Amino acid sequence: MREPTFLILTALAPGALHGYGLMQEVGELSHGEVALGAGTLYGALDRLAEQGLIAVDREEAVDGRLRRYYRLTDDGAAALAAEAERLRRHASAAVTRLRRRGYPSAATA
């Protein structure tokens, strides 16, 4: 799973968000390291919806514009959990090997 996809699914884990809210949440989750443009975000949302990982939760009109909210599906939650576990295992292996090397920041990771 690519990092933007992981962050989008993570952002949707607590509840439904609209596109701009997702862009903000992904920025916060990544501490500003990942900034999704509108084209990238909506392409990813279409792909994730096709895969059944997210679904449209609702639509509402705000200032004459349609705002679409997306939510994580059960399949999306399962995929996110599996990816989080995979990343945890990889990070744990990296920390273990860095500790063997005596890398100081690995002791607190």
Backbone as ProteinMPNN parsed JSONL, in Angstrom:
{"seq_chain_A": "MREPTFLILTALAPGALHGYGLMQEVGELSHGEVALGAGTLYGALDRLAEQGLIAVDREEAVDGRLRRYYRLTDDGAAALAAEAERLRRHASAAVTRLRRRGYPSAATA", "coords_chain_A": {"N_chain_A": [[0.853, -1.172, 0.0], [0.587, 2.176, -0.851], [1.993, 5.157, 0.576], [0.295, 7.59, 0.521], [-2.248, 6.396, 0.205], [-2.426, 4.824, 2.539], [-2.424, 6.89, 4.433], [-4.781, 8.276, 3.738], [-6.753, 6.324, 4.263], [-6.252, 6.036, 6.994], [-6.927, 8.592, 7.898], [-9.665, 8.49, 7.508], [-10.48, 6.614, 9.333], [-11.587, 7.362, 11.947], [-14.017, 8.548, 11.215], [-16.353, 9.93, 8.771], [-15.182, 12.138, 6.194], [-14.894, 15.083, 4.154], [-13.443, 15.987, 0.93], [-11.59, 18.264, 1.15], [-11.229, 18.301, 3.894], [-10.014, 15.812, 4.191], [-7.574, 16.284, 2.856], [-6.415, 18.129, 4.617], [-6.289, 16.585, 6.98], [-4.587, 14.459, 6.233], [-2.255, 15.914, 5.844], [-1.788, 16.726, 8.503], [-1.536, 14.219, 9.818], [0.8, 13.285, 8.636], [2.609, 15.08, 9.494], [3.048, 17.257, 7.849], [4.587, 16.197, 5.819], [3.395, 14.886, 3.7], [1.537, 16.197, 1.207], [-1.411, 16.312, -0.297], [-2.535, 16.963, -3.508], [-5.504, 18.197, -5.165], [-6.14, 16.735, -7.528], [-4.638, 14.372, -7.222], [-5.729, 13.412, -4.808], [-8.524, 13.04, -5.433], [-8.365, 11.21, -7.516], [-7.266, 9.053, -6.113], [-9.344, 8.611, -4.283], [-11.424, 7.791, -5.996], [-10.296, 5.388, -6.952], [-10.0, 3.928, -4.542], [-12.676, 3.702, -3.809], [-13.639, 2.134, -5.921], [-12.294, -0.201, -5.303], [-13.619, -0.928, -3.059], [-12.826, -0.084, -0.557], [-13.416, 2.349, 0.536], [-16.386, 4.387, 0.821], [-18.977, 6.525, -0.447], [-20.335, 8.542, 1.963], [-22.19, 10.599, 2.404], [-23.74, 13.436, 0.785], [-23.686, 16.964, 0.648], [-24.941, 20.264, 0.136], [-22.978, 23.123, 0.132], [-22.628, 26.472, 0.294], [-23.639, 26.598, -2.336], [-22.187, 24.629, -3.585], [-21.501, 21.187, -4.13], [-20.653, 19.031, -1.562], [-18.936, 16.173, -0.924], [-18.857, 13.478, 1.27], [-16.712, 10.966, 2.529], [-16.367, 7.61, 3.714], [-14.761, 5.045, 5.637], [-14.905, 1.657, 4.713], [-15.827, -1.62, 5.995], [-14.112, -3.476, 4.78], [-12.102, -1.713, 4.064], [-11.192, -0.922, 6.589], [-10.148, -3.349, 7.48], [-8.086, -3.718, 5.598], [-6.502, -1.497, 6.219], [-5.781, -2.109, 8.872], [-4.264, -4.443, 8.446], [-2.162, -3.415, 6.92], [-1.063, -1.583, 8.737], [-0.115, -3.332, 10.669], [1.804, -4.727, 9.163], [3.608, -2.638, 8.63], [4.352, -2.059, 11.259], [5.752, -4.394, 11.965], [7.935, -4.188, 10.196], [9.09, -1.771, 11.033], [9.779, -2.479, 13.633], [11.739, -4.425, 13.16], [13.691, -2.805, 11.97], [14.337, -1.067, 14.101], [15.347, -2.907, 15.971], [17.672, -3.805, 14.638], [19.06, -1.402, 14.396], [19.536, -0.825, 17.064], [21.333, -2.867, 17.691], [23.473, -1.933, 16.317], [24.041, 0.207, 17.819], [22.849, 2.63, 17.511], [21.79, 5.679, 18.724], [19.114, 6.912, 18.82], [17.426, 4.823, 18.345], [17.031, 3.449, 20.652], [14.897, 4.563, 21.988], [12.82, 4.233, 20.327]], "CA_chain_A": [[0.0, 0.0, 0.0], [1.364, 3.401, -0.936], [1.835, 6.042, 1.734], [-0.916, 8.411, 0.477], [-3.408, 5.538, 0.442], [-2.409, 4.511, 3.964], [-2.817, 8.083, 5.177], [-6.195, 8.55, 3.465], [-7.54, 5.358, 5.038], [-6.069, 6.386, 8.402], [-7.718, 9.805, 8.148], [-11.084, 8.132, 7.512], [-10.771, 5.611, 10.368], [-12.512, 7.815, 12.996], [-15.326, 8.936, 10.699], [-16.431, 10.475, 7.416], [-14.592, 13.446, 5.9], [-14.975, 15.532, 2.763], [-12.14, 16.043, 0.279], [-10.679, 19.243, 1.733], [-10.923, 17.799, 5.234], [-9.044, 14.731, 4.02], [-6.271, 16.87, 2.538], [-5.893, 18.696, 5.857], [-5.996, 15.503, 7.928], [-3.389, 13.759, 5.748], [-1.142, 16.796, 6.169], [-1.539, 16.645, 9.946], [-1.042, 12.874, 10.146], [2.163, 13.126, 8.128], [3.4, 16.213, 10.0], [3.381, 18.098, 6.712], [5.453, 15.517, 4.848], [2.592, 14.495, 2.54], [0.521, 17.19, 0.855], [-2.149, 15.791, -1.449], [-3.246, 17.888, -4.378], [-6.879, 17.771, -5.443], [-6.148, 15.691, -8.554], [-4.131, 13.139, -6.608], [-6.701, 12.947, -3.822], [-9.771, 12.526, -6.01], [-8.013, 9.982, -8.235], [-7.131, 8.001, -5.103], [-10.671, 8.313, -3.738], [-12.135, 6.983, -7.0], [-9.69, 4.056, -6.956], [-10.343, 3.262, -3.284], [-14.106, 3.368, -3.874], [-13.748, 0.991, -6.836], [-11.776, -1.37, -4.592], [-14.506, -1.21, -1.932], [-12.183, 0.261, 0.703], [-14.155, 3.503, 1.035], [-17.675, 4.594, 0.163], [-19.558, 7.845, -0.208], [-21.17, 8.531, 3.151], [-23.301, 11.52, 2.153], [-23.415, 14.648, 0.042], [-24.462, 18.115, 1.094], [-24.625, 21.503, -0.561], [-22.388, 24.166, 0.973], [-22.391, 27.66, -0.54], [-23.965, 26.284, -3.716], [-21.32, 23.576, -4.127], [-21.733, 19.876, -3.543], [-19.552, 18.497, -0.753], [-19.104, 14.726, -0.774], [-18.156, 12.901, 2.414], [-16.307, 9.582, 2.331], [-16.176, 6.841, 4.941], [-14.038, 3.785, 5.535], [-15.761, 0.472, 4.768], [-15.247, -2.702, 6.8], [-12.957, -3.984, 4.025], [-11.064, -0.692, 4.18], [-10.64, -1.008, 7.943], [-9.338, -4.573, 7.527], [-6.872, -3.455, 4.819], [-5.692, -0.562, 6.998], [-5.219, -2.847, 10.013], [-3.224, -5.341, 7.934], [-1.01, -2.605, 6.522], [-0.46, -1.049, 9.96], [0.641, -4.438, 11.279], [2.966, -4.963, 8.309], [4.547, -1.543, 8.88], [4.845, -2.23, 12.625], [6.775, -5.44, 11.921], [9.113, -3.668, 9.512], [9.708, -0.772, 11.911], [10.38, -3.211, 14.75], [12.979, -5.034, 12.663], [14.666, -1.73, 11.779], [14.769, -0.614, 15.425], [16.182, -3.966, 16.538], [18.976, -3.797, 13.982], [19.747, -0.155, 14.745], [20.013, -0.974, 18.442], [22.542, -3.696, 17.617], [24.525, -1.064, 15.791], [24.29, 1.215, 18.838], [22.293, 3.916, 17.083], [21.18, 6.178, 19.955], [17.68, 7.203, 18.828], [16.68, 3.572, 18.238], [16.754, 2.964, 21.999], [13.603, 5.078, 22.456], [11.808, 4.014, 19.279]], "C_chain_A": [[0.901, 1.238, 0.0], [1.031, 4.319, 0.239], [0.592, 6.934, 1.654], [-2.196, 7.605, 0.739], [-3.525, 5.199, 1.915], [-2.897, 5.709, 4.775], [-4.276, 8.459, 4.944], [-7.073, 7.609, 4.281], [-7.445, 5.657, 6.529], [-6.911, 7.602, 8.771], [-9.203, 9.487, 8.258], [-11.459, 7.158, 8.63], [-11.732, 6.128, 11.447], [-13.907, 8.186, 12.489], [-15.212, 9.596, 9.338], [-15.813, 11.872, 7.333], [-14.85, 13.795, 4.442], [-13.568, 15.739, 2.226], [-11.168, 17.014, 0.917], [-10.283, 18.827, 3.147], [-9.906, 16.673, 5.197], [-7.653, 15.277, 3.722], [-5.63, 17.452, 3.8], [-5.457, 17.598, 6.828], [-4.74, 14.726, 7.52], [-2.145, 14.61, 6.04], [-0.776, 16.736, 7.641], [-0.958, 15.291, 10.345], [0.417, 12.69, 9.75], [3.091, 14.241, 8.604], [3.911, 17.081, 8.849], [4.246, 17.453, 5.653], [4.708, 15.09, 3.592], [1.506, 15.547, 2.348], [-0.161, 16.699, -0.424], [-2.783, 16.934, -2.224], [-4.619, 17.335, -4.69], [-6.923, 16.64, -6.461], [-5.695, 14.357, -8.009], [-5.16, 12.557, -5.651], [-7.918, 12.329, -4.485], [-9.534, 11.303, -6.885], [-7.902, 8.81, -7.274], [-8.487, 7.621, -4.532], [-11.49, 7.465, -4.712], [-11.62, 5.551, -6.998], [-10.057, 3.278, -5.691], [-11.814, 2.876, -3.239], [-14.333, 2.168, -4.79], [-13.293, -0.296, -6.167], [-12.63, -1.742, -3.388], [-13.911, -0.866, -0.574], [-12.809, 1.497, 1.351], [-15.474, 3.581, 0.293], [-18.112, 6.033, 0.421], [-20.517, 7.706, 0.959], [-22.414, 9.389, 2.942], [-22.799, 12.678, 1.298], [-24.268, 15.77, 0.601], [-24.02, 19.336, 0.305], [-24.128, 22.526, 0.446], [-22.02, 25.327, 0.055], [-22.59, 27.359, -2.018], [-23.09, 25.219, -4.356], [-21.598, 22.275, -3.396], [-20.483, 19.408, -2.814], [-19.846, 17.022, -0.5], [-18.235, 14.243, 0.385], [-17.894, 11.423, 2.142], [-16.115, 8.916, 3.684], [-15.414, 5.565, 4.622], [-15.039, 2.633, 5.595], [-15.113, -0.561, 5.701], [-14.026, -3.307, 6.099], [-11.798, -3.006, 4.095], [-10.396, -0.733, 5.539], [-9.734, -2.238, 8.066], [-8.026, -4.37, 6.766], [-5.941, -2.514, 5.574], [-5.032, -1.269, 8.175], [-4.086, -3.76, 9.57], [-1.98, -4.557, 7.55], [-0.31, -2.013, 7.736], [0.381, -2.118, 10.65], [1.9, -4.74, 10.475], [4.027, -3.892, 8.561], [5.154, -1.642, 10.279], [5.961, -3.273, 12.661], [8.061, -4.933, 11.286], [9.838, -2.643, 10.378], [10.4, -1.448, 13.088], [11.704, -3.858, 14.333], [14.063, -3.972, 12.484], [15.219, -1.257, 13.123], [15.695, -1.64, 16.067], [17.582, -3.932, 15.94], [19.757, -2.521, 14.269], [20.28, -0.2, 16.171], [21.29, -1.8, 18.48], [23.742, -2.876, 17.161], [24.902, 0.006, 16.814], [23.767, 2.59, 18.466], [21.45, 4.483, 18.223], [19.655, 6.385, 19.9], [16.84, 5.937, 18.736], [16.317, 3.032, 19.621], [15.391, 3.428, 22.505], [12.5, 4.82, 21.455], [10.92, 2.835, 19.632]], "O_chain_A": [[1.86, 1.32, 0.768], [-0.057, 4.261, 0.812], [-0.124, 7.033, 2.65], [-3.111, 8.08, 1.412], [-4.615, 5.277, 2.483], [-3.694, 5.553, 5.701], [-4.944, 8.918, 5.871], [-8.03, 8.048, 4.919], [-8.437, 5.548, 7.25], [-7.534, 7.635, 9.832], [-9.924, 10.139, 9.014], [-12.644, 6.905, 8.848], [-12.633, 5.386, 11.838], [-14.873, 8.143, 13.251], [-14.114, 9.796, 8.819], [-15.906, 12.671, 8.265], [-15.005, 12.911, 3.6], [-12.601, 15.675, 2.985], [-10.031, 16.641, 1.203], [-9.129, 18.988, 3.546], [-9.037, 16.583, 6.065], [-6.663, 14.792, 4.269], [-4.431, 17.283, 4.021], [-4.382, 17.678, 7.424], [-3.923, 14.377, 8.372], [-1.106, 14.081, 6.436], [0.403, 16.699, 7.992], [-0.001, 15.224, 11.117], [1.177, 12.018, 10.448], [4.235, 14.329, 8.159], [5.04, 17.57, 8.869], [4.606, 18.107, 4.674], [5.316, 14.945, 2.532], [0.665, 15.755, 3.221], [0.445, 16.679, -1.495], [-3.484, 17.77, -1.654], [-4.875, 16.145, -4.503], [-7.67, 15.679, -6.278], [-6.298, 13.324, -8.301], [-5.434, 11.357, -5.676], [-8.309, 11.213, -4.143], [-10.409, 10.443, -6.988], [-8.375, 7.711, -7.564], [-8.76, 6.439, -4.318], [-12.172, 6.528, -4.298], [-12.407, 4.605, -7.037], [-10.391, 2.096, -5.767], [-12.163, 1.831, -2.688], [-15.129, 1.285, -4.472], [-13.844, -1.365, -6.433], [-12.387, -2.772, -2.758], [-14.428, -1.302, 0.455], [-12.741, 1.669, 2.568], [-15.662, 2.928, -0.734], [-17.675, 6.67, 1.379], [-21.407, 6.855, 0.946], [-23.533, 8.979, 3.251], [-21.596, 12.867, 1.117], [-25.421, 15.563, 0.979], [-22.874, 19.429, -0.136], [-24.762, 22.77, 1.473], [-21.199, 25.178, -0.849], [-21.81, 27.807, -2.858], [-23.233, 24.932, -5.544], [-21.893, 22.264, -2.201], [-19.39, 19.391, -3.381], [-20.88, 16.673, 0.069], [-17.047, 14.554, 0.469], [-18.743, 10.72, 1.595], [-15.752, 9.561, 4.667], [-15.423, 5.076, 3.492], [-15.93, 2.636, 6.444], [-13.977, -0.38, 6.138], [-13.025, -3.614, 6.746], [-10.64, -3.416, 4.177], [-9.177, -0.596, 5.641], [-8.674, -2.17, 8.689], [-6.97, -4.799, 7.232], [-4.725, -2.709, 5.572], [-3.851, -1.051, 8.445], [-3.058, -3.844, 10.242], [-0.863, -4.991, 7.828], [0.919, -1.946, 7.762], [1.466, -1.83, 11.156], [2.958, -4.984, 11.056], [5.21, -4.206, 8.69], [6.334, -1.344, 10.467], [6.989, -3.068, 13.305], [9.153, -5.213, 11.779], [11.067, -2.648, 10.449], [11.487, -1.034, 13.492], [12.676, -3.829, 15.088], [15.226, -4.213, 12.809], [16.427, -1.067, 13.269], [16.72, -1.275, 16.643], [18.57, -4.023, 16.669], [20.983, -2.554, 14.373], [21.356, 0.329, 16.451], [22.223, -1.474, 19.214], [24.875, -3.112, 17.58], [25.951, 0.639, 16.698], [24.187, 3.598, 19.035], [20.49, 3.841, 18.651], [18.97, 6.054, 20.868], [15.644, 5.978, 19.026], [15.386, 2.235, 19.744], [14.79, 2.77, 23.354], [11.345, 5.159, 21.715], [10.011, 2.498, 18.873]]}, "name": "protein", "num_of_chains": 1, "seq": "MREPTFLILTALAPGALHGYGLMQEVGELSHGEVALGAGTLYGALDRLAEQGLIAVDREEAVDGRLRRYYRLTDDGAAALAAEAERLRRHASAAVTRLRRRGYPSAATA"}
